[in-house]
């Protein structure tokens, strides 16, 4: 009698584990699908951001061409920023060249 109850409990546990496995497998498939959709949406939004940034740069350039004071200051700040970045790059290259010698 005790053996039957042990076997019955084991059978119930196995059935519960199988049901849990099936449920978790479905959840996993759903989550993978959601992840794939999110990644696709992320890529689409990143492309949109790049397009908008290019549009902003074009509009800023247009403003500079028109000669508005605000855009001239922004253009000047941008040029200064680019020059600082170029100086940093030159310093890095010079440093690497002196280390190679």
Order of alpha helices (4+ residues) and beta strands (2+ residues): alpha-alpha
